[in-house]
Amino acid sequence: MIDVTGPRVRTPCTLKAGLMAFAGLIVMSGPATAQKTDDFFKGRTISIYIGFAPGGSYDYYGRLVARFLGRHLPGNPTIVTQNMPGAGSFLAANFLYNAAPRDGTALGVVTQTIALEEALKTKGVQYRSAQFNWIGRMTAILEVSLTGPKAHARTIEDARKMEVPVAGTGSGSPSEGYPKLLNALAGTKFKIISGYPGSTQGIMAAEAGEVDGGLTSWNTLKRTRAASLANGEFSLLVQYALQRHPDLPNVPTIVELGQTPEAKKILSFYASGAEVGRSLIAPPGVPPERVKQMRAGFDAMLKDPEFLTEVEKTQVEFQPASGEFMQKLIADTAEAPRAVIDAAQEILK
């Protein structure tokens, strides 16, 4: 269906594994300063627009890149971040595509389902994902749905028997797409409560009993809620991957929950967004030589000893990929069978 040849979220996420995966994907090597460059970036400021509120993994990776990327670009520009939450990051994606400068001074981190939502013709999409310039991926992501300490539903089977209010962060986000698909194809009874700016706020709402559950990345959850997980305050209902992650051998994947072969195909298509993960994009129309410089700088950043020390210290997921790999991955999404896309679109519209 979709040709994905890069590292997958089911592999153990360690610094060593991430480095080995990246070594097989990286196309360009050597520091950005080794490239033939001009002085465009010297003295300039690059803005990274993050499509979600502070506190979640999109925000973390955007800020991490902002700290290190500038030292690997010619002229060592200043890099700042700006959160632009709204509509599951469509606000930021549409801005980058239609209004942002096309000179390399605007970058973005947006929803991992950006290409899926375009293929599904989701309302609010005003971009062409393959026309963005994909600079590189910080990591693929494993996401999970959970319920909080005050919820009655503790398993996916419970969610098939009773209504489960869950926090949604916008129509273009997995926090709303996944529950809709599960309701239609797996017999669950999730009730989406929209309006939360990010996954962090959704999980806090589940802890407070404002909703029963929410969606977040597994890595974020185990780093920030280790005690709550150990005490059984959170219950993991489903993991959004094609195969079970070694950390979660008893949590079903979304694909397993499909009730028919056709349902499994649709769920596999949507789950492929996890391969996009947390990626850095630039608007269309940026001069090709400048895109080349930014990709080279991104690749060099991923080998920066200080950057790697930060990744190891924070124990975040680290499964990087080159901009060239991501550009092809996004283009391949458009080749998914039309029948699968149409069926998913009917559910999600």
C-alpha positions in Angstrom: 0.0 0.0 0.0 2.3 2.8 1.2 6.0 2.2 0.6 7.6 2.9 3.9 11.3 1.8 4.1 12.5 3.9 7.1 12.6 3.0 10.8 9.3 2.1 12.4 7.9 3.1 15.8 7.7 -0.5 16.8 11.5 -0.7 17.3 13.0 0.1 20.7 13.7 3.8 20.9 17.2 4.3 22.1 19.9 6.7 21.1 22.0 4.0 19.6 19.0 2.6 17.6 18.2 6.1 16.4 21.7 6.7 15.2 21.9 3.4 13.4 18.5 4.0 11.7 19.6 7.5 10.6 22.9 6.2 9.3 20.9 4.1 6.8 18.7 7.0 5.7 21.0 10.0 5.5 21.8 11.1 2.0 23.9 14.1 2.6 26.9 14.1 5.0 29.4 16.5 6.4 28.8 19.9 8.1 26.7 22.5 6.5 29.7 24.8 6.3 31.3 22.4 3.8 28.5 23.2 1.3 28.9 25.8 -1.3 26.8 28.6 0.3 25.9 32.3 0.1 25.5 34.7 3.0 21.7 34.7 3.0 21.3 33.4 6.6 24.0 35.6 8.1 22.4 38.0 10.6 18.9 36.7 9.9 16.3 35.2 12.2 14.5 31.9 11.3 11.1 31.3 12.9 9.8 27.8 13.6 6.0 27.7 13.7 4.7 24.9 16.0 1.2 23.9 15.2 0.3 23.0 18.8 0.3 24.5 22.3 3.4 24.4 24.5 4.0 21.2 26.5 3.5 18.4 24.1 6.0 16.5 21.9 5.5 18.7 18.8 6.5 21.7 21.0 9.5 19.8 22.5 11.0 18.8 19.2 10.4 22.2 17.6 12.2 23.9 20.5 15.0 21.3 20.5 15.7 22.0 16.8 15.6 25.7 17.4 18.4 25.4 20.0 20.8 23.5 17.7 20.0 24.0 14.0 21.4 27.5 13.7 25.0 26.5 14.5 24.9 24.1 11.5 23.5 26.6 8.9 25.8 29.0 6.9 25.9 32.3 8.7 24.7 30.8 12.0 21.3 32.5 12.0 19.2 33.0 15.2 16.3 30.6 15.4 13.2 31.3 17.4 9.9 29.3 18.0 6.3 30.5 17.8 3.4 28.4 18.9 0.5 28.6 16.4 -2.2 26.1 17.7 -5.5 25.8 16.0 -7.5 23.2 14.1 -5.2 20.3 14.8 -2.3 22.4 13.4 -4.0 23.2 10.1 -3.7 26.9 11.1 0.1 26.6 11.0 0.2 24.3 8.0 -2.0 26.7 6.0 0.1 29.7 7.0 3.3 28.0 6.0 1.9 27.0 2.6 0.1 30.2 1.7 1.5 33.2 3.7 4.9 32.5 5.2 8.1 33.8 3.6 9.5 31.5 0.9 13.1 32.3 1.5 14.1 29.8 4.3 13.3 32.1 7.2 10.1 30.2 8.0 9.9 26.6 9.1 7.3 24.5 10.8 6.4 21.4 12.9 2.8 20.3 12.2 0.6 17.3 12.6 2.0 13.9 11.5 -1.3 13.3 9.6 -0.7 16.3 7.3 -0.5 14.1 4.2 -3.3 11.8 5.3 -5.7 14.8 5.9 -5.0 16.1 2.4 -5.6 12.7 0.8 -8.9 12.5 2.8 -9.9 16.0 1.7 -10.4 17.0 5.3 -12.2 20.4 5.7 -9.7 23.2 6.5 -6.8 21.8 4.4 -5.4 24.6 2.2 -2.1 23.0 1.3 -0.4 20.3 -0.8 1.8 18.3 1.5 4.1 17.1 -1.2 4.8 20.7 -2.2 6.3 21.5 1.2 10.0 21.2 1.4 10.7 18.4 3.9 13.9 19.3 5.8 14.1 16.1 8.0 12.4 14.1 10.7 13.4 14.2 14.3 11.6 11.0 15.1 8.8 8.7 14.3 6.2 8.6 17.1 4.2 5.9 18.9 0.9 7.4 20.2 -1.6 5.8 22.6 -5.1 6.4 23.8 -5.7 6.2 27.5 -8.3 6.8 30.2 -7.7 8.6 33.4 -8.1 7.7 37.1 -11.8 8.8 37.3 -12.9 6.9 34.1 -15.1 3.8 34.2 -13.7 2.4 30.9 -10.4 0.7 31.6 -10.0 -1.5 28.4 -10.9 -1.2 24.7 -13.7 -3.7 25.4 -15.1 -1.3 27.9 -15.0 1.4 25.3 -17.1 -0.9 23.1 -19.8 -1.1 25.8 -20.0 2.4 27.2 -19.6 6.0 26.0 -16.1 7.4 26.6 -15.6 11.2 26.4 -12.1 11.9 25.1 -10.2 15.2 24.6 -9.8 16.4 21.0 -7.3 18.9 19.7 -8.8 19.7 16.3 -10.3 18.0 13.3 -6.9 17.5 11.7 -5.3 15.8 14.7 -5.0 12.1 15.5 -6.8 12.7 18.8 -10.0 13.1 16.8 -9.3 11.0 13.7 -8.4 7.8 15.5 -11.6 7.8 17.7 -13.8 8.4 14.7 -12.2 5.5 12.9 -12.4 3.2 15.9 -16.1 4.0 16.4 -16.9 3.1 12.8 -14.5 0.2 12.3 -14.0 -1.3 15.7 -17.3 -0.8 17.5 -16.1 1.7 20.1 -18.2 4.5 21.6 -15.7 7.4 22.0 -17.3 10.8 22.3 -14.9 13.5 21.1 -14.8 16.7 23.2 -13.1 19.3 20.9 -11.4 22.5 21.9 -8.2 21.4 23.7 -5.1 23.2 22.4 -2.7 20.2 22.8 -2.3 16.7 24.1 -0.9 17.9 27.4 -4.0 19.8 28.1 -6.1 16.8 27.1 -4.3 14.5 29.5 -4.6 17.0 32.3 -8.3 17.1 31.6 -8.5 13.3 31.9 -6.6 13.4 35.2 -9.1 15.9 36.5 -12.1 14.0 35.3 -13.2 16.7 32.9 -13.1 14.0 30.2 -12.4 10.2 30.5 -9.4 10.0 28.2 -7.1 11.4 25.6 -4.2 10.7 23.3 -0.5 11.4 23.7 2.8 9.9 22.7 3.9 6.9 24.7 7.4 8.4 25.3 5.9 11.6 26.7 3.5 9.6 28.9 6.2 7.4 30.4 8.6 10.4 31.0 6.0 12.7 32.5 3.6 10.3 34.2 5.8 7.4 35.3 4.3 7.4 38.9 0.7 7.5 37.6 1.4 4.6 35.2 3.0 2.6 38.0 0.0 3.2 40.3 -2.4 2.1 37.7 -4.1 5.6 37.4 -3.9 5.5 33.6 -5.2 2.6 31.5 -3.9 2.2 28.0 -6.6 1.2 25.5 -4.9 1.1 22.2 -1.5 1.9 20.5 -1.4 3.5 17.1 1.1 1.4 15.3 1.2 -1.4 12.7 2.7 -3.9 15.3 2.8 -3.9 19.1 5.7 -2.0 20.6 8.0 -4.0 22.9 7.1 -1.7 25.8 3.4 -2.5 25.3 3.0 -6.2 24.6 -0.5 -6.3 26.1 -2.0 -3.2 24.4 -3.7 -3.9 21.1 -2.8 -2.0 18.0 -5.4 -0.1 16.1 -5.0 -2.5 13.1 -5.9 -5.5 15.3 -9.2 -3.9 16.3 -10.5 -3.7 12.8 -13.5 -6.0 12.5 -13.2 -6.8 8.8 -10.2 -7.1 6.4 -11.4 -3.9 4.8 -11.5 -2.2 8.2 -7.9 -3.3 8.9 -6.7 -1.8 5.6 -8.3 1.6 6.4 -6.8 1.6 9.9 -3.4 0.7 8.5 -3.6 3.6 6.1 -4.3 6.1 8.8 -1.8 4.6 11.2 1.0 5.2 8.7 1.0 8.8 9.8 3.2 7.7 12.7 6.0 7.4 10.2 5.9 11.1 9.6 6.2 11.7 13.4 7.8 15.0 14.3 9.2 16.5 11.1 10.5 19.9 10.1 9.1 21.5 6.9 9.6 24.6 4.9 7.1 26.3 2.6 7.0 25.6 -1.1 9.0 27.8 -3.3 12.1 28.1 -1.2 15.1 28.2 -3.6 16.5 24.6 -4.1 20.0 25.5 -3.1 18.7 26.9 0.2 16.6 23.8 0.8 19.8 21.8 0.2 21.6 23.9 2.8 18.9 23.4 5.4 18.8 19.7 4.9 22.6 19.5 5.2 22.4 21.6 8.3 19.7 19.4 9.8 21.7 16.2 9.0 24.8 17.8 10.6 22.7 18.8 13.7 21.7 15.1 14.2 25.4 14.2 14.6 26.2 17.2 16.9 27.6 15.7 20.2 25.8 18.3 22.3 22.5 17.6 20.5 23.0 13.9 21.0 23.8 14.4 24.7 20.5 16.3 25.1 18.6 13.6 23.4 20.2 10.9 25.6 19.6 13.0 28.7 15.9 13.6 28.1 15.3 10.0 26.8 13.0 11.2 24.1 12.2 9.1 21.0 14.9 9.5 18.4 14.3 7.8 15.0 15.4 10.5 12.6 15.2 10.5 8.8 16.6 12.7 6.1 14.6 15.3 4.2 14.9 13.3 1.0 13.4 10.2 2.7 10.5 12.2 4.1 9.8 13.9 0.7 9.4 10.4 -0.9 7.3 9.1 2.0 4.9 12.0 1.7 4.6 11.5 -2.1 3.9 7.8 -1.6 0.9 8.5 0.6 -0.9 9.8 -2.5 -0.5 6.3 -4.0 -2.7 4.6 -1.4 -5.7 2.7 -3.0 -8.5 5.2 -3.8 -11.1 2.8 -2.3 -9.3 2.9 1.1 -9.0 6.7 1.0 -12.6 7.1 0.1 -13.8 4.8 2.9 -11.7 6.6 5.5 -12.9 10.0 4.1 -16.5 8.9 4.5 -15.9 8.1 8.2 -13.9 11.2 9.0 -15.8 13.9 7.1 
